[in-house]
């Protein structure tokens, strides 16, 4: 889906959280699409480390989990965490989410209804 878009360039992929951190340090991407359920180092912990080494990198989380407490934890991780997409809605929401996050906006999956970004300040 992303390879068909000329406004997004995929510069790297990682198989686990530690590799995501290493590749971020090496490649310095503008935006990272980060799965929470990564092996080794989960996506939330990887995001914490990524934000320390590349604070200008925006992170969009994807997960099968729509539990509000996990969403709060993920988006409360750091200033780098800008959005959350539930995988079952990715076909409809991934591109709008990427566009929003790339423009410095925030994005919440429709399955996270009831949450507001103000909720994340206390997470």
N, C-alpha and C positions, 0 to 999 in steps of 0.2 A: 504494500500500500504506500509506504513512504518512498520507495524507489521510483514511483511514478510521478512524484512531486518534484519540480525543479527548485522550489523554495526551501527544501530540506535536503541536506547532504549527510548521509550516514558515514561517519569517519571511524567508527569502531564498534565492536561488540564484545561483551564479556560473558563468561559462563558462570561466574560466581561473584560474590561481593568484593572479595579481595582483588580480583582482576579488574573489577569496575573502578576501584579506587586507584589502582596502578595506571590504568588506561586514562583516567581523568587527569592524573598528574602529568602523563606523557602528552596527551592530545589536547588538553584544555578546551573541551567542547563548550558551546554556548548553552546547550540543553541536553539533559540526560533523561531518557525513558528508563525507569528503574523499577524492576519487579521487587516486591517486598519479600517474596518467598525464595530468595536466592540461597543456594547452598553455601556452606562455610560461614560466611559473614552475611547476615540477612540485609535486605535492602535498607531498612531503617538505620542500622548501624553504619552501613556503607555510606548513606547520605550524610550522617554526622561527620564522618571522616572527609568525605568529598567537600563539604562546605568549609572545612578547616583549610584544605589545601587549594581550593578553587572557589572562593566565595562568590564570584561572579557567575558561576554556572547555575542555571535553573534546573530543578528536578521535577519531573512529572512521574508520580508513582502509578503503577498498575498492579492490581491484585485481584484475585478471586474473592477475597474477603471484603465484605461490606459492613463489618462490625464497626459501629460508631467509635468505640474506644480505640480500635486500631487506626482508623482514619485520623482521629485526634492525635494519636501518638505520632503517626507518620508526618502529618502536616505541622505538628508542633516541634518536629525534630530540629529544624533550623530555618533560617531565612531563605535558604536555597530551595526548600520544598514549596513548590508553587501550585501543585494540583494533584488530583487523585482520580483515576478512572477504574471502574470495576470492569474486569475482563469480559464479562458477559455483555457489556454495552460498548465494547471497544469498536465494533464495526461502525457504530453511529457516532461515538464520542471521541475517538482517539484523535482524528484530525482537527476537530474544533478545539480540543484540549491543547494539542501541540501548538496550534496557532495562537491561542490565548496566552499560554505560558511564554512562547517566543516573543510576544509583544509586551511582556512584563505584567500580564494580568494573571489572575488566579482562576482555577477551574475545579469544580466538584462534580463528580458523576451524579446523574439524576437519582441513582440508588442511595445517595448520601443525603437525600432530602431531609430537612430538619436541622442540618448542621449549618453553621454560619462561620465565616472566616474569623470572626471575633472570638469564637470558641477556642481557637488554636493558641491564642496568647497565653492561656492558662495551662495548656497541655504539657 
